[in-house]
């Protein structure tokens, strides 16, 4: 009774397509993919910035006074 079978998942997928349409679902999928990629990039960059701060390997950016 409480099992989720492939048939039930297909019925739910068909209902989603009928309710939202393929264009809207495609847009949602691409937006979700971009959000996940952004999250993964943020997670990868954070440990690098922490190790740079602890080892002191940060590159100093030139200030506005140095460029004049």
C-alpha positions in Angstrom: 0.0 0.0 0.0 2.7 2.5 0.9 5.2 1.4 -1.7 6.3 3.8 -4.5 6.5 1.9 -7.7 7.7 3.0 -11.1 4.1 3.1 -12.3 3.1 5.6 -9.6 6.1 7.7 -10.4 5.1 7.8 -14.1 1.6 8.9 -13.2 2.9 11.7 -11.0 5.3 12.8 -13.8 2.5 12.9 -16.4 0.4 15.0 -14.0 3.2 17.4 -13.5 3.7 17.7 -17.3 -0.1 18.3 -17.8 -0.2 20.9 -15.0 2.9 22.9 -15.8 3.8 22.1 -19.4 7.2 21.1 -20.8 8.5 24.6 -21.3 7.9 25.6 -17.6 9.4 22.3 -16.4 12.5 22.8 -18.6 12.9 26.3 -17.2 12.6 25.1 -13.6 15.1 22.3 -14.3 17.7 24.7 -15.8 17.2 27.2 -12.9 17.6 24.4 -10.4 20.8 23.2 -12.2 22.3 26.8 -12.1 21.5 27.1 -8.4 23.2 23.8 -7.6 26.2 24.7 -9.7 26.5 28.0 -7.8 26.2 26.2 -4.5 28.9 23.7 -5.4 31.3 26.5 -6.6 30.7 28.4 -3.3 31.4 25.2 -1.3 34.6 24.6 -3.3 35.9 28.2 -2.9 35.3 28.5 0.8 37.9 26.0 2.0 40.5 27.5 -0.3 39.9 31.0 1.1 40.2 29.6 4.7 43.5 27.9 3.9 44.9 31.1 2.3 43.9 33.1 5.4 45.7 30.7 7.8 48.9 30.3 5.7 49.1 34.0 4.7 49.3 33.3 1.0 46.8 36.0 0.0 47.8 38.3 -2.8 47.5 42.0 -1.8 45.5 44.0 -4.3 46.7 47.4 -5.3 45.0 50.2 -3.6 43.7 53.3 -5.4 46.6 55.4 -4.1 49.2 53.1 -5.7 47.7 53.4 -9.1 48.0 57.2 -9.4 
